[in-house]
């Protein structure tokens, strides 16, 4: 039951991140990307520290170190994604970020010589194809922005992988608090370095969207992700989290009035097939085949 609770938790994270696409687009109308990062991680760090003060006080040195590592990967993933967006299209940015689902299984193989699950890998490839159908146009050329976004995907893959590793040894809430603080400090340093601290556009619509990102897409989502990853594998986690592209498309249709296309439907079917493949290992087909075999003999 805990395994399914973990997977439902990750699916909820993907839904929240899907709504974050809309909130992110609104906040970037009046704020710079780095200001949005600093605001969302500041809110996350404050909320987590206040709500879970008891966990904060009982953190060990090794848990703090693990949280800092996660925070660094998280910060660089968002920063590279933001830099990539300046040189490539949002659709390619979303697709290339989702490449992390294929990278995650290979990190386990390279670092710990873990076997690569055949069905997990098939699911990861199907997820990539689904996000590609959802996101990409016919012209598939690569540029500087695409390269930066691929680096972002690698950072997200390491974040997902090490979250799975660290929650085996450390309390998820403590890890989330430290990674939020780390990501905020690094974001603030970038804002100060770029001279953006004194030039904040006080627009209620943009600030409200940034606050939504801080409370839901950051605090709630990363807390849920860290807890849920305790009960599932890193490959399954990556595949389930890749559905954020599907939910992002869905909420863009519902809230921003984008038009539903055949491509969106096809991409959604591929992502759903990816989850079914990784989750069930297609055992229902094997059962059907074995029943037919024994029925004929």
N, C-alpha and C positions, 0 to 999 in steps of 0.2 A: 504493500500500500504506500510506503514511504517513497518508493521509486516513482510511482505514478504521481504522487504529490509533488515531487521534484520536477517532473516533466510538465505538469500543469502549471507550476510556478514559473518555469522558463517560458512557457507559451504566453502567460500573462505579461511577462517582461517584454516579449516580442510585440504584444498588443500595445503596451505603453510606449515602447520605442516607435511603433507605427504612428501613434498620435503625435509623437515628438517631431516627426517630419514636418507636420503642419505648424506646430508651435515654433520650430526652428526657423521655418520660412518667414513667419510673422515677426519674430524677434530680430532677424537679420535685416529687416527693412529700416530699422532705426539704430541698431547697435552693431559694433564690429564683431567678427567671429570670436576674437580673443576676449572681448568684454563679456560675451555670452558664456564662454567657457568659465571665466573667472566668477561670474554671478552664479551659475548653476552649481559649481563645485563649492563655492562659499556657502550657499544655502544647504547643500548636502552635508558639508562638514559641520556646520552649526547645528542643524537638526539632529544629526546622528549623535553628536557629542552631548547635547542637552537631554535627548530622550533616553539614551543608553549610557548615562554617566557612570553607572555601576560597572558596566563592561569596560569602559574607558579606563577606569582606575585600576582594574585587575589585569591589564595587558602585560604580557611578558615581553622581554627584549626580542626574542625570536619572532613573536607575533607582530611586533612593531616593524621588524625588518622585512617580514613577508608582506605586510600591508604596504610598506614603502615601495617594494618591488612592483606590486600590482598597480599602485598609484602612478609609478613612472611609465609603465606600459600603457595605462589608460590615458595619461596625458599625451604621450607621443602619438598614440593612435588617433586621438581627436585632433591634435595639432597638424599631423600629416594629412588627415582627411580634409581639414580646413584649407591647408595650403594647396592640396590637390584640386579642390573646388575652384580655385582661382584660375586654373589652366585647363580644366576639362569640364564636361557637362555634368549636371547633377545625376543623370541617369547612368552614365559610365562610372561616376564616383560611387554610386550605390552598388552597382554590379561588382566592381573591382574590390570594394570593401568586403563583399560577401564571399570573395575567394578564400577568406579565412577558414571556411568550413572544410576545404580540401587540405589546407596546410596543417590543421590541428592534429590529424592522425599521424602525420609524418614527424611532428615534433616529438611525440611519444616514442616513435621508432628510433629517431636520431639520438635522443637523450638517454632513453632507458631500454633501448632495443626491444620495445613492446611489439608484439605482432599486430599487424594492421587488419582490423576486422573487414572481411570482404563486403558484407552488407552495409557496414558503416561507410565504406569508401564509395560504393555504388550510390548510396543515399546522398553523400556529399556531392558527387558529380551531378546527380539529378537536381539537387538544390541549386547548384551553380547554373545549370542549364535553365532552370525555372526563373532565377533572378535575371539571367541574361535575356530571356524572352520578354520579361517584364520591362527591363531597363534599356536595352541597347537598340540603337538605330542600325541601319544596314552598313554604314561606314564604320569599319572596325580598326581604324588606325590608332597607334599609341603615341602619346606625347609626354612631356614633362609631368603634367598633372596626373596622367595615368600611372607613371612610375612612382610618384609620391603616394598615390592612393594604394598601390600594391604594397608599399612599405607600411602603410597604415593597416592593411589587412594582416600583414605579418605580426604587427604589434597586437592587434585584436586577438589573433590566434594564440600568441603567447599569453595574453591576459586570460583567455578562456582556459588554456591548458594549466597554467599555474594556479588559477583559482581552484580548479579541481584538485590539484596537488596539495595546496595549502590548507583547504578546509578539512582535510583528513587529520591535520595536526593542530589546528588553531581554531578558536571560536569565530564563526562567520561574521557576527556583528562587529567584533573588534577589528577584523580585517577590513571590513567596509569603512569603518570610521577612519582608520589610518590611511586607506587609499584615497578617500575623499579629501582629507587634509593635505596629503601629498600633491594630488592633482590641482587643488586650489592654490597652494603656494607656488607651484611651477607656472600656473596660468597667470597669477598675479605678477610674477617676475617678468613674464612676456609683455603684459599690459604696461607695466612701468617702463620696461626697456623701449617699447614702441611709442611711449609718450601718450598713451590713450587713457590714462587714469583721470586726467583733468578734462577730458572731452567726452563726457557721457551724455547722450541725447535722452533727456528726461521725457520720454513719450510713454504714456500709460499703457497703450496697446503693446508696444515692444517689451516694456518692463514686465507686464503681466505674463506675456508669453515666456520670457526668460525665467520668471518665478515658477511657472508651470513646469518648465524643463528641470529646474532645481529640485522642486518637491517630488514630482512624479517620475520623470525620465531619468533622474539622477539618484535621489535619496531612496525612493521606494523601489525603483527598478534594480539598482545595483545591490541593494540589501536582499531583495528577492533572489536575484541571480546567484549571489554568493551562498545563500542558504540552500537554494534548490540544487546547486551543483554538487552538494555533498551526497546527493542520492542518485546521481546518474553519471554516465561516462562523459569524457570531454568531447568525443566525436558526436554523440547524441545531442549534447548541449549546444554544440556549434550548429548542427542542422536545425534544431528547434529555434534557436535565436535568429537563424537566417530568414525565418518567416516574417521578420520585421519589414522586409521589402514588400511582402504580400499585404500586410496590414497597413503599411505606408500608402500603398496604391489604393486600398479600400477606403481609408479615411480621406485621401485626396479626392476620391469620387464623391463621398458623402458630404465633406465639409467644403472643399474648394471647387466642387462641381466639375471635376474632370470627367471626360466621357469614357464609359466602359467599352473596351475594344476586345476583339477576338484574341489579340496578343496577350492581353491581361488575363483572360480566361485560361489560355494555354499555359502561361507561366505559372498561374495558380495551381493548375492540375499537376504540373511537374514538381512543384514544391511539396504538394500534398503527397505525391507518390514517393518523394524522397523521405518524408517522415515515416510513412507506412513501411517502406523498405528497411530503414534503420531500426524502427521500433519492433517490428514483428519478425524480421529476417525472412519474410515471405513464408513463414511456417504454415500459414493457412493453405498455400498452394501445394506445399510438400505433403501436408495431411491429405489433401484432396487426391494427389497423385498416388499416395500409398494406399488409400482406401480403394481407388480404382484398380490398382494392381492386385490387391488381395481379393477384391471382388471378382476379378477375372480369373483368378487362380483358386 
